[in-house]
Amino acid sequence: MSFSVDELARIAIDLQSDIGHTDRFSRLITTLRQILGCDASALLRYEAHQFVPLAIDGLAQDVLGRRFALEGHPRLEAIARAGDVVRFPADSDLPDPYDGLIPGHESLKVHACVGLPLFAGADADWRADPGRHGCRSFR
């Protein structure tokens, strides 16, 4: 999976647009979802040992009001601690926080997925205490 220069330029332009954070985040994950051809995407912020959705695309709207505790979601924890792209294969036994949350497919169990942690201002010891650092995870 690779991004063309045009796709990367579109993402960069969207991120620099004179719009609010919420709209900017929504544009970012919508663009990434289109490029990657996935069913759903979300941008989460990690704070106080939980993930808080900032923007979603392809997921039930009530996801925006949910909080995902680090210890209760092994996939999110794996993504947060990895420091790089994490791919969960279709046969992964780990539960997914978005199971049943894709509109029109409420009985669907999410299997294959990819996660990428994005860090802002984190120093080298973030894995030792991820709760101390503000990290964002794109899923």
C-alpha positions as CSV (number, residue, x, y, z in Angstrom):
1,M,0.0,0.0,0.0
2,S,1.6,3.3,-1.1
3,F,0.4,6.8,-1.4
4,S,0.9,8.9,-4.6
5,V,2.4,12.4,-4.4
6,D,-1.1,13.8,-5.3
7,E,-2.7,11.9,-2.4
8,L,-0.1,13.0,0.1
9,A,-0.4,16.6,-1.2
10,R,-4.2,16.5,-0.8
11,I,-3.7,15.3,2.8
12,A,-1.2,18.0,3.5
13,I,-3.4,20.7,2.1
14,D,-6.4,19.5,4.1
15,L,-4.4,19.6,7.3
16,Q,-3.3,23.2,6.6
17,S,-6.8,24.4,5.7
18,D,-8.3,27.2,7.7
19,I,-10.9,25.0,9.3
20,G,-11.5,23.8,12.9
21,H,-9.8,20.7,14.3
22,T,-12.9,18.6,14.2
23,D,-13.4,19.2,10.5
24,R,-9.7,18.8,9.8
25,F,-9.7,15.5,11.6
26,S,-12.8,14.3,9.7
27,R,-11.3,15.3,6.3
28,L,-8.0,13.5,7.2
29,I,-9.7,10.1,8.1
30,T,-12.2,10.4,5.2
31,T,-9.3,10.9,2.8
32,L,-7.3,8.0,4.3
33,R,-10.3,5.8,4.2
34,Q,-10.8,6.5,0.5
35,I,-7.2,5.9,-0.3
36,L,-6.9,2.7,1.7
37,G,-10.3,1.4,0.6
38,C,-11.3,0.3,4.1
39,D,-14.8,0.1,5.6
40,A,-14.2,2.5,8.5
41,S,-11.6,4.7,10.1
42,A,-11.2,6.6,13.3
43,L,-8.8,9.1,14.9
44,L,-8.4,8.7,18.6
45,R,-6.6,10.7,21.3
46,Y,-5.1,8.9,24.3
47,E,-5.6,10.6,27.6
48,A,-6.0,9.4,31.2
49,H,-5.6,5.7,30.2
50,Q,-8.3,5.8,27.6
51,F,-8.8,6.6,24.0
52,V,-11.2,9.4,23.0
53,P,-12.6,9.4,19.5
54,L,-11.8,12.8,17.7
55,A,-13.3,11.8,14.3
56,I,-14.9,8.8,12.7
57,D,-15.8,7.7,9.2
58,G,-17.9,4.6,8.5
59,L,-18.7,3.9,12.1
60,A,-21.9,4.4,14.2
61,Q,-22.2,8.0,15.3
62,D,-22.4,7.0,19.0
63,V,-18.7,6.0,18.8
64,L,-17.9,9.7,19.2
65,G,-19.4,9.6,22.7
66,R,-17.5,6.4,23.8
67,R,-14.3,6.0,25.7
68,F,-12.1,3.0,25.2
69,A,-10.0,2.1,28.2
70,L,-6.5,1.0,27.4
71,E,-6.7,-2.2,29.5
72,G,-10.0,-3.2,28.1
73,H,-8.9,-3.1,24.4
74,P,-5.9,-5.3,23.6
75,R,-5.8,-4.1,19.9
76,L,-5.7,-0.5,20.9
77,E,-3.1,-1.2,23.5
78,A,-0.9,-3.1,20.9
79,I,-1.2,-0.1,18.5
80,A,-0.3,2.4,21.2
81,R,2.8,0.5,22.4
82,A,4.1,-0.5,18.9
83,G,5.4,2.8,17.8
84,D,4.8,1.8,14.2
85,V,2.1,0.4,11.9
86,V,0.3,-2.6,13.4
87,R,-1.7,-5.0,11.2
88,F,-4.1,-7.5,12.7
89,P,-4.9,-10.4,10.3
90,A,-8.4,-11.6,9.6
91,D,-7.8,-14.6,11.9
92,S,-6.8,-12.5,14.9
93,D,-8.4,-13.7,18.2
94,L,-8.2,-10.3,19.7
95,P,-11.6,-8.5,20.1
96,D,-12.0,-5.3,18.2
97,P,-13.5,-2.2,19.9
98,Y,-15.6,-1.6,16.8
99,D,-17.3,-5.0,16.6
100,G,-20.9,-4.3,15.8
101,L,-20.4,-0.6,15.2
102,I,-20.4,-0.5,11.4
103,P,-23.9,0.9,10.3
104,G,-25.9,-1.7,8.4
105,H,-23.6,-4.5,9.6
106,E,-24.3,-4.5,13.4
107,S,-23.6,-8.3,13.7
108,L,-20.2,-7.9,11.9
109,K,-17.1,-8.8,13.9
110,V,-14.2,-6.7,12.7
111,H,-11.3,-8.9,11.8
112,A,-8.5,-7.6,9.7
113,C,-7.5,-4.0,10.6
114,V,-4.5,-1.7,10.6
115,G,-3.5,0.8,13.3
116,L,-0.9,3.5,13.4
117,P,0.1,5.6,16.5
118,L,0.8,9.2,15.9
119,F,2.7,11.0,18.6
120,A,2.9,14.7,19.4
121,G,5.7,15.8,21.8
122,A,6.4,12.3,23.1
123,D,9.9,11.6,24.3
124,A,11.8,8.3,24.1
125,D,10.3,6.7,27.2
126,W,6.6,6.9,26.1
127,R,6.2,3.1,26.1
128,A,7.2,2.9,29.7
129,D,4.3,5.2,30.7
130,P,2.0,5.9,27.7
131,G,-0.5,7.6,30.0
132,R,1.9,10.4,30.7
133,H,2.2,11.4,27.1
134,G,-0.4,12.8,24.7
135,C,-0.5,10.3,21.9
136,R,-3.0,10.1,19.1
137,S,-3.8,6.8,17.4
138,F,-5.2,6.5,14.0
139,R,-7.1,3.3,13.5
